[in-house]
């Protein structure tokens, strides 16, 4: 069901479950509407391309698993509805979560996946603030601020539970070594997104 028509009850229960940890300062949601963060090169999906995605769908969202590049769904579904906040966070408003590089002590290595976590989370082994700040460069690269690591989709795709859908792994890679086809992104607000 599209983002605009979805009930936020599952998202709120997910956010409440995740907020059981230490207190933190939440990032203020940005003003621009959510959209897709989509690879510029559509690869093996010429009709829809690949979008930043939280694993799962509907009532079965899985914020405990790494994020993926999933073929972009028509319209705007909550698990792909993201904003680039003014502070550089990739913010998923339906879940009140931010894309987070799964690093240690505020640092990341090439090959580290992304996970959806509370914005600004501070918990054992995770000081998320530095691992949630991105820069969207004019050439499309999305760099973890000051790290030289860029958001990169995996080189292979596979089908999901739905045979017509595909997914790819998602991690940060050295910007100067990442294949541009897998590491240049654009923000797109689907036409049928907000009804």
Phi, psi and omega in degrees: 000135182302157183306315185294331184263350183290147171283139179272002181303312178298323180295319180293320179293325176297314180296321179294320179297320181286339184274009180290348181281195182301153179294151179206166178271123179279144176286139177289131180299139178288167186275331185290154182291153177289158177204197177267142162260105190243141173299137178294316177278125184278356174053234183271013178237070186298337182271336185223334180076192183241137181236152171301133190214138170274133184300142178099183177201160178053232180280000185245039179290143184237079179289354178273354181252158179299151176284160181229171164260113183244149177304138183295133181273153178293144186073206183226108178267152186302324183285352176240358183279107187228153174234147167267106182290157179303332179275005176094001179281144171267101193255126177260099189297328182295334183245355183055043181236158179237143173297131187226126174288129187280062181267187182232137180056036177075012181234153181230159176242157174302138181094355181287131178283173174254145177228149175276123181225168176299140180294125180077014184306136171232111180213170181308127179072002180223110168249092194288340189310305182289342183266006180239005184256118184240158174238124176267103184286155181303332180277001177102346179294142176245102186261136168296117192315123174070010185258340187075012179250131184241146178298124187221130175281155179288158184285345182244154174234159178214163180285158176260201176295333177267116187303336181271357180258154180228156176220160176223154174294166181217129181205174171263140179228159176305123184305320184283353177248347184289137176297123181304328179296335184255359189224012176249125188237157175222150173270130181225129174261111182301145183299322184265022190286308188248100180265000000 
